[in-house]
Amino acid sequence: QSIINNKLRTTLTILGVVVGIFSIIVIMTIITMLQSSIEDGLAMLNKNTFQIQKHEPMQGPGHNRSDRNRKDITIEEAMRLKEVLTSAQYVGAEQWQFGKVVKFGNIETNPNISVAGATVDALRTNDWNVDYGRDLRENDVEYSANVCLLGPEIVDKLFPNLNPVGQTVRVDNQPLKVIGVLQKQPAMFGESRDNYIVMPITTWQSIYGKYGRSVNITVTSPNKESYNDVIEAAIGHFRKIRKVQAGQPDDFYIFSNESMITQFNTISGPIKIGALAVSLVALIAAGVGIMNIMLVSVTERTREIGIRKAIGAKKSSILIQFLIEAVILCIVGGLVGIALGIGIGNFFGSFLNAQMAIPYDWVIIGITMCVIVGLIFGTYPAYKAANLDPIEALRYE
């Protein structure tokens, strides 16, 4: 009754718990959404494919100068790897430019087109299949043919009522004959994967330059069982091709679905620790507030406690009663913090095109933390109430 009667004081005390739980739940909700989106996106890709790149896609401050000064991976090295890596099903090479415009006559796309230069095998490793028209051929790559394949989004923009096959489009003033249209692909991370154009990698290099631009090598294993063996073989062969001395670290990076998840966990780990630290500080401050309000409650209810003890109430029953009240205060604040954290976390996560998620494990951890805080900071007031002298308590006005 004392807690209910002092609504402002109780609300302010609970607010500390709300802030503590909210701070951890909102971060964990966003991280859970992103991780779920990454895993869903990777499930759409060729699971038996990995890439060999010059660097890690996301480099932190811990990378040294030798990593940054690695020599580029060349198309010749990619072709050499294809010759010797006989255990692989496909070994492709690709290069990219982003934010480009594709034109057809007086019509043009938005400046958000990805331009890929690829070998024939790279079409297979990326699961790029032709819907109609013809595919890239080896002689297109060999002779740097000015031909291209269009993604469905570009076709919808430039050729709403016309068959694009046989027409000529322009990218960076380079005319390219459309030989085929690629099949529509499912969106990844909420973004379309159909606004791209593919040309022979040699044509790409003639437009954007061959030197100073590293090639990405894409490798597909015959099946899931041979995946790790193909990775090991690729590393061994590519070290020889790159003339990496025994005992020296690789001067290239193997990028796979698993490594992407590992990188995400590496980045999100410190964020989780930081959020947990902020949450613990807020909960400790809230715990002190709860202890204070419970001590005030004990003082205001001294006479009530004296009456209860006079008619036979045990110390343990009074102790448990006050502990339960402290825990309930914490749980109420925790539930509000959880609801706000999940709601606001999903709101912000939606701007990242991530699917709605609830971090169930952290919800359970949050409730557990509330119970522990309630028990720890409610113990002293409960002990004080349980050990009041009934005679002195009855005299209290």
C-alpha positions as CSV (number, residue, x, y, z in Angstrom):
1,Q,0.0,0.0,0.0
2,S,2.9,2.4,0.8
3,I,4.4,1.7,-2.6
4,I,1.1,2.3,-4.3
5,N,0.4,5.5,-2.4
6,N,3.8,7.0,-3.4
7,K,3.3,6.7,-7.1
8,L,5.8,9.3,-8.1
9,R,8.5,8.0,-5.9
10,T,7.8,4.4,-7.0
11,T,7.7,5.4,-10.7
12,L,11.0,7.2,-10.5
13,T,12.6,4.1,-8.8
14,I,11.2,1.7,-11.4
15,L,12.4,4.1,-14.2
16,G,16.0,3.1,-13.4
17,V,15.2,-0.5,-14.0
18,V,13.4,0.4,-17.2
19,V,16.5,2.2,-18.5
20,G,18.8,-0.6,-17.5
21,I,16.8,-3.4,-19.2
22,F,15.8,-1.2,-22.2
23,S,19.5,-0.4,-23.0
24,I,20.4,-4.0,-23.3
25,I,17.2,-5.3,-25.0
26,V,17.1,-2.6,-27.7
27,I,20.7,-3.3,-28.7
28,M,20.2,-7.1,-28.7
29,T,17.0,-6.7,-30.7
30,I,18.8,-4.8,-33.5
31,I,21.7,-7.2,-33.5
32,T,19.4,-10.2,-33.6
33,M,17.5,-8.7,-36.5
34,L,20.7,-8.1,-38.4
35,Q,22.1,-11.5,-37.7
36,S,18.9,-13.1,-38.8
37,S,18.9,-11.1,-42.0
38,I,22.5,-12.1,-42.7
39,E,21.8,-15.7,-42.2
40,D,18.6,-15.6,-44.4
41,G,20.6,-13.8,-47.1
42,L,23.4,-16.3,-47.0
43,A,20.9,-19.1,-47.3
44,M,20.0,-17.7,-50.7
45,L,23.6,-17.8,-52.0
46,N,25.4,-20.8,-53.3
47,K,26.3,-22.6,-50.0
48,N,29.2,-24.4,-51.6
49,T,30.9,-21.2,-52.9
50,F,33.7,-19.2,-51.3
51,Q,35.8,-16.2,-52.5
52,I,39.5,-15.5,-52.6
53,Q,40.0,-11.7,-52.0
54,K,42.9,-9.4,-51.5
55,H,41.6,-8.2,-48.1
56,E,38.9,-9.0,-45.6
57,P,35.7,-7.2,-46.6
58,M,35.6,-5.3,-43.3
59,Q,39.0,-4.4,-41.9
60,G,39.4,-3.2,-38.3
61,P,42.2,-1.1,-36.8
62,G,44.1,-4.2,-35.8
63,H,45.2,-4.9,-39.4
64,N,48.9,-4.1,-40.0
65,R,50.5,-2.2,-42.9
66,S,51.6,-5.5,-44.7
67,D,47.9,-6.4,-45.0
68,R,47.1,-3.1,-46.6
69,N,50.1,-3.3,-49.0
70,R,49.2,-6.7,-50.4
71,K,49.7,-7.0,-54.2
72,D,46.5,-7.2,-56.3
73,I,45.1,-10.5,-57.3
74,T,45.3,-10.7,-61.1
75,I,43.2,-12.4,-63.8
76,E,46.2,-14.4,-64.8
77,E,46.5,-15.8,-61.2
78,A,42.8,-16.6,-61.3
79,M,43.2,-18.5,-64.6
80,R,46.2,-20.4,-63.2
81,L,44.2,-21.4,-60.1
82,K,41.5,-22.7,-62.4
83,E,44.0,-24.9,-64.2
84,V,45.4,-26.5,-61.0
85,L,42.4,-26.6,-58.7
86,T,40.9,-29.7,-60.3
87,S,38.8,-30.6,-57.2
88,A,36.6,-27.5,-57.7
89,Q,33.5,-27.6,-59.8
90,Y,33.9,-23.9,-61.0
91,V,36.6,-21.3,-60.6
92,G,35.5,-17.9,-61.7
93,A,36.9,-14.4,-61.5
94,E,35.0,-11.1,-61.2
95,Q,35.4,-7.4,-60.7
96,W,32.9,-4.7,-59.8
97,Q,32.0,-1.0,-60.2
98,F,29.1,0.4,-58.3
99,G,26.7,3.4,-58.6
100,K,26.7,3.4,-62.4
101,V,24.1,4.6,-65.0
102,V,23.0,2.4,-67.9
103,K,21.6,4.2,-70.9
104,F,19.4,3.2,-73.9
105,G,18.7,6.0,-76.3
106,N,17.3,8.9,-74.2
107,I,16.3,6.6,-71.3
108,E,18.6,6.0,-68.4
109,T,18.6,4.2,-65.1
110,N,19.2,5.7,-61.7
111,P,22.9,5.9,-60.7
112,N,22.6,2.7,-58.6
113,I,23.6,0.0,-61.1
114,S,26.3,-2.6,-60.2
115,V,28.6,-3.4,-63.1
116,A,30.3,-6.8,-63.0
117,G,33.1,-8.1,-65.1
118,A,33.0,-11.8,-65.0
119,T,34.4,-15.0,-66.5
120,V,32.0,-17.8,-67.7
121,D,32.6,-19.8,-64.5
122,A,31.8,-16.7,-62.4
123,L,28.2,-16.8,-63.8
124,R,27.9,-20.3,-62.3
125,T,29.5,-19.5,-58.9
126,N,27.2,-16.5,-58.5
127,D,24.1,-18.5,-59.7
128,W,23.5,-16.1,-62.5
129,N,21.3,-17.9,-65.0
130,V,20.0,-16.5,-68.3
131,D,16.2,-16.2,-68.6
132,Y,16.2,-15.6,-72.3
133,G,18.9,-14.8,-74.9
134,R,22.3,-16.4,-74.7
135,D,24.9,-16.8,-72.0
136,L,28.5,-15.4,-72.0
137,R,30.9,-17.6,-73.9
138,E,34.6,-18.2,-73.5
139,N,35.4,-16.4,-76.8
140,D,33.5,-13.4,-75.4
141,V,36.1,-13.2,-72.6
142,E,39.0,-14.1,-74.8
143,Y,38.3,-11.4,-77.3
144,S,36.9,-8.7,-74.9
145,A,33.6,-8.7,-76.7
146,N,31.4,-5.7,-76.2
147,V,28.4,-7.7,-75.0
148,C,26.5,-7.8,-71.8
149,L,23.7,-9.5,-69.8
150,L,21.1,-7.4,-68.0
151,G,19.4,-7.8,-64.7
152,P,15.6,-7.8,-64.8
153,E,15.3,-4.4,-63.0
154,I,17.3,-2.7,-65.8
155,V,15.2,-4.3,-68.4
156,D,12.0,-3.1,-66.7
157,K,13.4,0.5,-66.7
158,L,14.9,0.7,-70.2
159,F,12.8,-1.8,-72.2
160,P,9.3,-1.8,-70.8
161,N,7.7,-2.7,-74.2
162,L,10.7,-4.0,-76.2
163,N,12.8,-7.2,-76.3
164,P,16.3,-6.0,-75.1
165,V,18.2,-8.8,-76.8
166,G,20.1,-7.4,-79.7
167,Q,19.8,-3.8,-78.6
168,T,22.8,-1.7,-77.6
169,V,23.1,0.0,-74.2
170,R,25.8,2.3,-73.0
171,V,27.8,2.2,-69.7
172,D,30.3,5.0,-69.1
173,N,30.0,5.8,-72.8
174,Q,30.9,2.2,-73.8
175,P,28.4,0.6,-76.2
176,L,27.5,-2.9,-75.3
177,K,25.2,-5.3,-77.2
178,V,22.6,-7.1,-75.0
179,I,22.9,-10.8,-75.6
180,G,20.7,-12.0,-72.7
181,V,18.5,-11.2,-69.7
182,L,19.3,-12.8,-66.4
183,Q,16.7,-14.5,-64.2
184,K,15.1,-12.6,-61.3
185,Q,16.8,-13.3,-58.0
186,P,15.3,-13.0,-54.5
187,A,16.0,-9.9,-52.5
188,M,18.8,-10.0,-49.9
189,F,18.7,-7.9,-46.7
190,G,15.6,-6.3,-48.1
191,E,17.5,-5.0,-51.2
192,S,17.0,-6.0,-54.8
193,R,19.7,-8.1,-56.5
194,D,18.4,-7.5,-60.0
195,N,19.9,-4.0,-60.8
196,Y,23.1,-5.2,-62.3
197,I,24.8,-5.7,-65.6
198,V,27.4,-8.4,-66.4
199,M,30.0,-8.2,-69.1
200,P,33.2,-10.2,-69.9
201,I,35.9,-9.4,-67.3
202,T,38.3,-8.5,-70.1
203,T,35.8,-5.9,-71.5
204,W,35.4,-4.6,-67.9
205,Q,39.1,-4.1,-67.6
206,S,39.3,-2.3,-70.9
207,I,36.8,0.2,-69.6
208,Y,37.9,0.6,-66.1
209,G,41.5,-0.4,-66.2
210,K,43.3,-3.7,-65.5
211,Y,46.0,-2.5,-63.1
212,G,45.5,-1.2,-59.6
213,R,42.2,-3.2,-59.4
214,S,42.2,-6.5,-57.6
215,V,40.2,-9.5,-58.9
216,N,37.9,-11.5,-56.7
217,I,38.2,-15.3,-57.3
218,T,35.0,-17.3,-56.7
219,V,35.2,-21.1,-56.2
220,T,32.4,-23.6,-56.0
221,S,32.9,-27.1,-54.7
222,P,31.1,-30.1,-56.2
223,N,29.1,-30.7,-53.0
224,K,28.9,-29.7,-49.3
225,E,31.0,-32.7,-48.2
226,S,34.0,-31.6,-50.3
227,Y,33.7,-27.9,-49.4
228,N,36.4,-27.7,-46.7
229,D,38.8,-29.9,-48.7
230,V,38.4,-27.6,-51.8
231,I,39.1,-24.6,-49.5
232,E,42.3,-26.2,-48.2
233,A,43.4,-27.2,-51.7
234,A,42.7,-23.6,-53.0
235,I,44.8,-22.1,-50.2
236,G,47.7,-24.5,-51.0
237,H,47.7,-23.9,-54.7
238,F,47.2,-20.1,-54.4
239,R,50.1,-19.8,-52.0
240,K,52.3,-21.4,-54.7
241,I,50.9,-19.2,-57.4
242,R,51.5,-16.1,-55.3
243,K,54.9,-17.4,-54.3
244,V,54.2,-17.1,-50.5
245,Q,57.2,-18.6,-48.6
246,A,56.7,-21.4,-46.1
247,G,56.0,-20.1,-42.7
248,Q,54.7,-16.8,-44.0
249,P,51.0,-15.9,-43.6
250,D,48.7,-15.9,-46.6
251,D,48.7,-12.7,-48.6
252,F,45.0,-13.2,-49.5
253,Y,41.8,-13.8,-47.7
254,I,39.3,-16.6,-47.9
255,F,35.7,-15.3,-47.6
256,S,32.9,-17.7,-47.0
257,N,29.5,-17.7,-45.5
258,E,30.9,-18.8,-42.2
259,S,33.6,-16.1,-42.2
260,M,30.9,-13.5,-42.8
261,I,29.0,-14.6,-39.7
262,T,32.2,-14.8,-37.8
263,Q,33.1,-11.2,-38.8
264,F,29.6,-10.0,-37.8
265,N,30.0,-11.7,-34.4
266,T,33.4,-10.1,-34.0
267,I,32.0,-6.7,-34.6
268,S,28.8,-7.2,-32.5
269,G,30.7,-8.7,-29.6
270,P,32.1,-5.5,-28.2
271,I,28.7,-3.8,-28.8
272,K,27.0,-6.4,-26.7
273,I,29.6,-6.1,-23.9
274,G,29.2,-2.3,-23.9
275,A,25.4,-2.5,-23.8
276,L,25.6,-5.0,-20.9
277,A,28.0,-2.7,-19.0
278,V,25.6,0.2,-19.4
279,S,22.7,-2.0,-18.3
280,L,24.5,-3.2,-15.2
281,V,25.4,0.3,-14.1
282,A,21.8,1.5,-14.6
283,L,20.5,-1.6,-12.7
284,I,22.9,-1.0,-9.8
285,A,21.7,2.6,-9.6
286,A,18.1,1.4,-9.8
287,G,18.8,-1.2,-7.1
288,V,20.0,1.5,-4.7
289,G,16.8,3.4,-5.4
290,I,14.7,0.3,-4.7
291,M,16.6,-0.3,-1.5
292,N,15.8,3.3,-0.4
293,I,12.2,3.1,-1.3
294,M,11.9,-0.2,0.6
295,L,13.6,1.3,3.6
296,V,11.1,4.2,3.6
297,S,8.3,1.6,3.2
298,V,9.6,-0.3,6.3
299,T,9.6,2.9,8.3
300,E,6.1,3.9,7.2
301,R,4.8,0.4,8.0
302,T,6.6,-0.1,11.3
303,R,3.4,-0.2,13.3
304,E,1.8,-2.6,10.8
305,I,4.9,-4.9,11.2
306,G,4.6,-4.6,15.0
307,I,1.0,-5.7,14.9
308,R,1.7,-8.6,12.6
309,K,4.6,-9.8,14.8
310,A,2.4,-9.4,17.9
311,I,-0.2,-11.7,16.5
312,G,2.4,-14.4,15.6
313,A,3.9,-13.5,12.3
314,K,7.3,-15.1,11.8
315,K,10.5,-13.3,10.8
316,S,10.7,-15.4,7.7
317,S,7.2,-14.4,6.5
318,I,8.0,-10.7,6.9
319,L,11.4,-11.2,5.2
320,I,9.8,-13.0,2.3
321,Q,7.1,-10.4,1.9
322,F,9.5,-7.5,1.6
323,L,11.8,-9.4,-0.7
324,I,8.8,-10.3,-3.0
325,E,7.8,-6.6,-3.1
326,A,11.3,-5.6,-4.1
327,V,11.5,-8.3,-6.8
328,I,8.0,-7.3,-8.1
329,L,9.2,-3.6,-8.4
330,C,12.2,-4.8,-10.5
331,I,10.2,-7.2,-12.7
332,V,7.6,-4.5,-13.4
333,G,10.4,-2.1,-14.5
334,G,12.0,-4.9,-16.4
335,L,8.9,-5.8,-18.4
336,V,8.4,-2.2,-19.4
337,G,12.0,-2.0,-20.5
338,I,11.7,-5.2,-22.4
339,A,8.6,-4.1,-24.2
340,L,10.1,-0.7,-25.1
341,G,13.4,-2.3,-26.1
342,I,11.8,-4.8,-28.5
343,G,9.4,-2.2,-29.9
344,I,12.0,0.5,-30.5
345,G,14.7,-2.0,-31.6
346,N,12.4,-3.4,-34.3
347,F,11.4,0.2,-35.3
348,F,15.1,1.1,-36.0
349,G,15.9,-2.3,-37.4
350,S,13.2,-1.8,-40.0
351,F,15.2,1.0,-41.5
352,L,17.9,-1.5,-42.2
353,N,15.4,-3.8,-44.0
354,A,15.8,-6.4,-41.3
355,Q,12.9,-8.7,-40.4
356,M,11.2,-8.3,-37.0
357,A,12.9,-10.3,-34.2
358,I,12.7,-10.9,-30.5
359,P,15.9,-11.8,-28.6
360,Y,14.3,-14.4,-26.4
361,D,17.5,-15.4,-24.7
362,W,18.2,-11.8,-23.7
363,V,14.6,-11.4,-22.5
364,I,15.1,-14.3,-20.1
365,I,18.5,-12.8,-19.1
366,G,16.8,-9.4,-18.5
367,I,14.1,-10.9,-16.3
368,T,16.7,-12.9,-14.4
369,M,18.8,-9.8,-13.8
370,C,15.7,-8.0,-12.4
371,V,15.1,-10.8,-10.0
372,I,18.7,-10.8,-8.8
373,V,18.7,-7.0,-8.4
374,G,15.5,-7.2,-6.4
375,L,16.8,-9.9,-4.1
376,I,20.2,-8.3,-3.6
377,F,18.9,-4.7,-2.9
378,G,15.8,-5.9,-1.1
379,T,17.6,-8.1,1.4
380,Y,18.7,-5.3,3.8
381,P,15.2,-3.6,4.0
382,A,13.6,-7.0,4.4
383,Y,16.1,-8.0,7.1
384,K,15.5,-4.7,8.9
385,A,11.7,-5.3,8.8
386,A,11.9,-8.9,9.9
387,N,14.1,-7.9,13.0
388,L,12.0,-5.0,14.3
389,D,11.2,-5.3,18.0
390,P,7.4,-5.8,18.1
391,I,7.1,-3.7,21.3
392,E,9.1,-0.8,19.9
393,A,7.2,-1.1,16.6
394,L,3.8,-0.9,18.3
395,R,4.9,2.3,20.0
396,Y,5.8,3.9,16.7
397,E,3.6,6.7,15.5
